[in-house]
Amino acid sequence: MTYTTIQITKETREKLKKLRITMRETYDEIINRLMKNAKNI
């Protein structure tokens, strides 16, 4: 698996934190869940 760094604002990071289902959910998991849900719309 390859990892990369992306630049996001502190505000975006805080919004991602609020979207966590569990405290152990990673940002990658959150983003992938959001993309999956957006694709189904």
PDB file with one MODEL, atoms N, CA, C and O in Angstrom:
MODEL        1
ATOM      1  N   MET A   1       0.852  -1.178   0.000  1.00  0.00           N
ATOM      2  CA  MET A   1       0.000   0.000   0.000  1.00  0.00           C
ATOM      3  C   MET A   1       0.899   1.242   0.000  1.00  0.00           C
ATOM      4  O   MET A   1       1.900   1.306   0.714  1.00  0.00           O
ATOM      5  N   THR A   2       0.523   2.201  -0.800  1.00  0.00           N
ATOM      6  CA  THR A   2       1.276   3.454  -0.885  1.00  0.00           C
ATOM      7  C   THR A   2       0.500   4.553  -0.189  1.00  0.00           C
ATOM      8  O   THR A   2      -0.714   4.673  -0.359  1.00  0.00           O
ATOM      9  N   TYR A   3       1.196   5.343   0.585  1.00  0.00           N
ATOM     10  CA  TYR A   3       0.584   6.476   1.267  1.00  0.00           C
ATOM     11  C   TYR A   3       1.105   7.765   0.661  1.00  0.00           C
ATOM     12  O   TYR A   3       2.234   7.825   0.174  1.00  0.00           O
ATOM     13  N   THR A   4       0.277   8.788   0.695  1.00  0.00           N
ATOM     14  CA  THR A   4       0.672  10.091   0.210  1.00  0.00           C
ATOM     15  C   THR A   4       0.159  11.143   1.177  1.00  0.00           C
ATOM     16  O   THR A   4      -0.726  10.870   1.987  1.00  0.00           O
ATOM     17  N   THR A   5       0.696  12.308   1.097  1.00  0.00           N
ATOM     18  CA  THR A   5       0.269  13.405   1.949  1.00  0.00           C
ATOM     19  C   THR A   5      -0.581  14.359   1.128  1.00  0.00           C
ATOM     20  O   THR A   5      -0.233  14.707   0.000  1.00  0.00           O
ATOM     21  N   ILE A   6      -1.698  14.776   1.705  1.00  0.00           N
ATOM     22  CA  ILE A   6      -2.531  15.783   1.051  1.00  0.00           C
ATOM     23  C   ILE A   6      -2.620  16.991   1.971  1.00  0.00           C
ATOM     24  O   ILE A   6      -2.479  16.868   3.187  1.00  0.00           O
ATOM     25  N   GLN A   7      -2.852  18.138   1.393  1.00  0.00           N
ATOM     26  CA  GLN A   7      -2.984  19.351   2.181  1.00  0.00           C
ATOM     27  C   GLN A   7      -4.456  19.695   2.329  1.00  0.00           C
ATOM     28  O   GLN A   7      -5.181  19.840   1.345  1.00  0.00           O
ATOM     29  N   ILE A   8      -4.882  19.823   3.581  1.00  0.00           N
ATOM     30  CA  ILE A   8      -6.246  20.247   3.868  1.00  0.00           C
ATOM     31  C   ILE A   8      -6.179  21.325   4.950  1.00  0.00           C
ATOM     32  O   ILE A   8      -5.215  21.398   5.712  1.00  0.00           O
ATOM     33  N   THR A   9      -7.188  22.135   5.002  1.00  0.00           N
ATOM     34  CA  THR A   9      -7.218  23.176   6.019  1.00  0.00           C
ATOM     35  C   THR A   9      -7.559  22.569   7.381  1.00  0.00           C
ATOM     36  O   THR A   9      -8.073  21.454   7.463  1.00  0.00           O
ATOM     37  N   LYS A  10      -7.272  23.302   8.425  1.00  0.00           N
ATOM     38  CA  LYS A  10      -7.618  22.846   9.770  1.00  0.00           C
ATOM     39  C   LYS A  10      -9.127  22.675   9.901  1.00  0.00           C
ATOM     40  O   LYS A  10      -9.599  21.776  10.597  1.00  0.00           O
ATOM     41  N   GLU A  11      -9.876  23.538   9.233  1.00  0.00           N
ATOM     42  CA  GLU A  11     -11.330  23.452   9.275  1.00  0.00           C
ATOM     43  C   GLU A  11     -11.821  22.149   8.647  1.00  0.00           C
ATOM     44  O   GLU A  11     -12.724  21.501   9.176  1.00  0.00           O
ATOM     45  N   THR A  12     -11.226  21.769   7.523  1.00  0.00           N
ATOM     46  CA  THR A  12     -11.597  20.519   6.864  1.00  0.00           C
ATOM     47  C   THR A  12     -11.246  19.335   7.752  1.00  0.00           C
ATOM     48  O   THR A  12     -12.021  18.384   7.852  1.00  0.00           O
ATOM     49  N   ARG A  13     -10.110  19.382   8.383  1.00  0.00           N
ATOM     50  CA  ARG A  13      -9.693  18.306   9.292  1.00  0.00           C
ATOM     51  C   ARG A  13     -10.683  18.161  10.443  1.00  0.00           C
ATOM     52  O   ARG A  13     -11.030  17.044  10.826  1.00  0.00           O
ATOM     53  N   GLU A  14     -11.130  19.258  10.984  1.00  0.00           N
ATOM     54  CA  GLU A  14     -12.100  19.214  12.082  1.00  0.00           C
ATOM     55  C   GLU A  14     -13.438  18.632  11.605  1.00  0.00           C
ATOM     56  O   GLU A  14     -14.089  17.878  12.327  1.00  0.00           O
ATOM     57  N   LYS A  15     -13.835  18.993  10.380  1.00  0.00           N
ATOM     58  CA  LYS A  15     -15.069  18.442   9.830  1.00  0.00           C
ATOM     59  C   LYS A  15     -14.953  16.932   9.639  1.00  0.00           C
ATOM     60  O   LYS A  15     -15.896  16.193   9.920  1.00  0.00           O
ATOM     61  N   LEU A  16     -13.797  16.477   9.162  1.00  0.00           N
ATOM     62  CA  LEU A  16     -13.581  15.037   8.998  1.00  0.00           C
ATOM     63  C   LEU A  16     -13.657  14.321  10.345  1.00  0.00           C
ATOM     64  O   LEU A  16     -14.240  13.241  10.447  1.00  0.00           O
ATOM     65  N   LYS A  17     -13.074  14.917  11.362  1.00  0.00           N
ATOM     66  CA  LYS A  17     -13.128  14.322  12.702  1.00  0.00           C
ATOM     67  C   LYS A  17     -14.562  14.133  13.170  1.00  0.00           C
ATOM     68  O   LYS A  17     -14.883  13.128  13.804  1.00  0.00           O
ATOM     69  N   LYS A  18     -15.423  15.091  12.862  1.00  0.00           N
ATOM     70  CA  LYS A  18     -16.827  15.023  13.286  1.00  0.00           C
ATOM     71  C   LYS A  18     -17.596  13.953  12.527  1.00  0.00           C
ATOM     72  O   LYS A  18     -18.654  13.516  12.981  1.00  0.00           O
ATOM     73  N   LEU A  19     -17.081  13.521  11.376  1.00  0.00           N
ATOM     74  CA  LEU A  19     -17.753  12.506  10.567  1.00  0.00           C
ATOM     75  C   LEU A  19     -17.363  11.077  10.942  1.00  0.00           C
ATOM     76  O   LEU A  19     -17.868  10.116  10.362  1.00  0.00           O
ATOM     77  N   ARG A  20     -16.472  10.945  11.905  1.00  0.00           N
ATOM     78  CA  ARG A  20     -16.043   9.613  12.333  1.00  0.00           C
ATOM     79  C   ARG A  20     -17.208   8.829  12.915  1.00  0.00           C
ATOM     80  O   ARG A  20     -18.015   9.361  13.677  1.00  0.00           O
ATOM     81  N   ILE A  21     -17.282   7.565  12.548  1.00  0.00           N
ATOM     82  CA  ILE A  21     -18.268   6.660  13.144  1.00  0.00           C
ATOM     83  C   ILE A  21     -17.711   6.134  14.464  1.00  0.00           C
ATOM     84  O   ILE A  21     -18.435   6.020  15.453  1.00  0.00           O
ATOM     85  N   THR A  22     -16.415   5.816  14.467  1.00  0.00           N
ATOM     86  CA  THR A  22     -15.724   5.394  15.683  1.00  0.00           C
ATOM     87  C   THR A  22     -14.470   6.229  15.836  1.00  0.00           C
ATOM     88  O   THR A  22     -13.979   6.796  14.861  1.00  0.00           O
ATOM     89  N   MET A  23     -13.956   6.309  17.027  1.00  0.00           N
ATOM     90  CA  MET A  23     -12.744   7.108  17.266  1.00  0.00           C
ATOM     91  C   MET A  23     -11.518   6.526  16.554  1.00  0.00           C
ATOM     92  O   MET A  23     -10.533   7.233  16.342  1.00  0.00           O
ATOM     93  N   ARG A  24     -11.575   5.255  16.189  1.00  0.00           N
ATOM     94  CA  ARG A  24     -10.436   4.612  15.533  1.00  0.00           C
ATOM     95  C   ARG A  24     -10.510   4.684  14.003  1.00  0.00           C
ATOM     96  O   ARG A  24      -9.594   4.235  13.314  1.00  0.00           O
ATOM     97  N   GLU A  25     -11.592   5.245  13.481  1.00  0.00           N
ATOM     98  CA  GLU A  25     -11.736   5.351  12.027  1.00  0.00           C
ATOM     99  C   GLU A  25     -10.706   6.344  11.489  1.00  0.00           C
ATOM    100  O   GLU A  25     -10.572   7.453  12.006  1.00  0.00           O
ATOM    101  N   THR A  26      -9.989   5.940  10.457  1.00  0.00           N
ATOM    102  CA  THR A  26      -8.956   6.807   9.884  1.00  0.00           C
ATOM    103  C   THR A  26      -9.573   7.802   8.909  1.00  0.00           C
ATOM    104  O   THR A  26     -10.707   7.637   8.460  1.00  0.00           O
ATOM    105  N   TYR A  27      -8.803   8.836   8.592  1.00  0.00           N
ATOM    106  CA  TYR A  27      -9.267   9.802   7.596  1.00  0.00           C
ATOM    107  C   TYR A  27      -9.476   9.110   6.257  1.00  0.00           C
ATOM    108  O   TYR A  27     -10.416   9.439   5.533  1.00  0.00           O
ATOM    109  N   ASP A  28      -8.622   8.165   5.919  1.00  0.00           N
ATOM    110  CA  ASP A  28      -8.755   7.422   4.675  1.00  0.00           C
ATOM    111  C   ASP A  28     -10.091   6.675   4.652  1.00  0.00           C
ATOM    112  O   ASP A  28     -10.782   6.678   3.633  1.00  0.00           O
ATOM    113  N   GLU A  29     -10.450   6.051   5.742  1.00  0.00           N
ATOM    114  CA  GLU A  29     -11.717   5.323   5.807  1.00  0.00           C
ATOM    115  C   GLU A  29     -12.904   6.284   5.692  1.00  0.00           C
ATOM    116  O   GLU A  29     -13.890   5.979   5.022  1.00  0.00           O
ATOM    117  N   ILE A  30     -12.809   7.425   6.337  1.00  0.00           N
ATOM    118  CA  ILE A  30     -13.883   8.421   6.267  1.00  0.00           C
ATOM    119  C   ILE A  30     -14.062   8.901   4.834  1.00  0.00           C
ATOM    120  O   ILE A  30     -15.181   8.941   4.322  1.00  0.00           O
ATOM    121  N   ILE A  31     -12.967   9.263   4.191  1.00  0.00           N
ATOM    122  CA  ILE A  31     -13.022   9.777   2.819  1.00  0.00           C
ATOM    123  C   ILE A  31     -13.578   8.725   1.872  1.00  0.00           C
ATOM    124  O   ILE A  31     -14.400   9.042   1.012  1.00  0.00           O
ATOM    125  N   ASN A  32     -13.141   7.474   2.018  1.00  0.00           N
ATOM    126  CA  ASN A  32     -13.643   6.405   1.154  1.00  0.00           C
ATOM    127  C   ASN A  32     -15.128   6.163   1.379  1.00  0.00           C
ATOM    128  O   ASN A  32     -15.858   5.923   0.417  1.00  0.00           O
ATOM    129  N   ARG A  33     -15.594   6.217   2.620  1.00  0.00           N
ATOM    130  CA  ARG A  33     -17.015   6.056   2.917  1.00  0.00           C
ATOM    131  C   ARG A  33     -17.822   7.178   2.272  1.00  0.00           C
ATOM    132  O   ARG A  33     -18.885   6.936   1.700  1.00  0.00           O
ATOM    133  N   LEU A  34     -17.317   8.401   2.365  1.00  0.00           N
ATOM    134  CA  LEU A  34     -18.002   9.539   1.764  1.00  0.00           C
ATOM    135  C   LEU A  34     -18.071   9.395   0.244  1.00  0.00           C
ATOM    136  O   LEU A  34     -19.103   9.685  -0.362  1.00  0.00           O
ATOM    137  N   MET A  35     -16.988   8.951  -0.365  1.00  0.00           N
ATOM    138  CA  MET A  35     -16.984   8.781  -1.824  1.00  0.00           C
ATOM    139  C   MET A  35     -17.942   7.678  -2.250  1.00  0.00           C
ATOM    140  O   MET A  35     -18.621   7.807  -3.268  1.00  0.00           O
ATOM    141  N   LYS A  36     -18.002   6.594  -1.481  1.00  0.00           N
ATOM    142  CA  LYS A  36     -18.926   5.518  -1.791  1.00  0.00           C
ATOM    143  C   LYS A  36     -20.362   6.004  -1.702  1.00  0.00           C
ATOM    144  O   LYS A  36     -21.177   5.693  -2.571  1.00  0.00           O
ATOM    145  N   ASN A  37     -20.679   6.758  -0.670  1.00  0.00           N
ATOM    146  CA  ASN A  37     -22.022   7.292  -0.507  1.00  0.00           C
ATOM    147  C   ASN A  37     -22.365   8.302  -1.603  1.00  0.00           C
ATOM    148  O   ASN A  37     -23.500   8.326  -2.079  1.00  0.00           O
ATOM    149  N   ALA A  38     -21.427   9.115  -2.001  1.00  0.00           N
ATOM    150  CA  ALA A  38     -21.666  10.104  -3.060  1.00  0.00           C
ATOM    151  C   ALA A  38     -21.899   9.407  -4.391  1.00  0.00           C
ATOM    152  O   ALA A  38     -22.692   9.882  -5.203  1.00  0.00           O
ATOM    153  N   LYS A  39     -21.236   8.315  -4.624  1.00  0.00           N
ATOM    154  CA  LYS A  39     -21.379   7.567  -5.869  1.00  0.00           C
ATOM    155  C   LYS A  39     -22.766   6.960  -5.976  1.00  0.00           C
ATOM    156  O   LYS A  39     -23.285   6.801  -7.081  1.00  0.00           O
ATOM    157  N   ASN A  40     -23.375   6.620  -4.852  1.00  0.00           N
ATOM    158  CA  ASN A  40     -24.682   5.968  -4.849  1.00  0.00           C
ATOM    159  C   ASN A  40     -25.839   6.952  -5.017  1.00  0.00           C
ATOM    160  O   ASN A  40     -26.988   6.529  -5.147  1.00  0.00           O
ATOM    161  N   ILE A  41     -25.563   8.225  -5.016  1.00  0.00           N
ATOM    162  CA  ILE A  41     -26.627   9.230  -5.127  1.00  0.00           C
ATOM    163  C   ILE A  41     -27.034   9.405  -6.577  1.00  0.00           C
ATOM    164  O   ILE A  41     -27.917  10.208  -6.878  1.00  0.00           O
TER     165      ILE A  41
ENDMDL
END
